[in-house]
Amino acid sequence: MEFFVAQSYSKNLGLYAERIGAINVVCSSADAATRSQLKRICSAYVLESTGSWGEDCGKYKSGKDWSFILKQIGMFSFAGLNKAQSYNMTNKWHVYMTKDGRISLAGLSTAKCEYLADAIIDSYHSVS
């Protein structure tokens, strides 16, 4: 048996109007799951829906190679920040992430992209 289960987390997590949720897919076999294009389609949709952020990253001229972000798949991303920089993200900007720079992008809205970019740029440049 194969099926999908869709869940909305807007009310559960108090993230109203953020369009956050999950879709769970049960495949009939490991082979069917491996052949699924769902993960690729979702990743492409997220990248396309956030606009030209990849191009925008280049305008800040940080000297850091950010291309690793384009190679990541899934709702979590490594921001390329060290422990001290991640601490700055949380304490100064109230952007919550793990100490190794791993951040959930699943609930990132277009309206919050600039704020996140500013936090990353500040943390990267002002904290070593």
Buried (B, 14 or more C-beta within 10 A) or exposed (E): EEEEEEEEBBEEEEBEEBEBBEEEEEBEEEEEBEEEEEEEEBBEEBEEEBEEBEEEBEEBEBEEEBEEBEEEEEBEBBBBBBEEBBBBBBEEBEBEBBEEBEBBBBBBBEEEBEEBBEBBEBBBEEBE
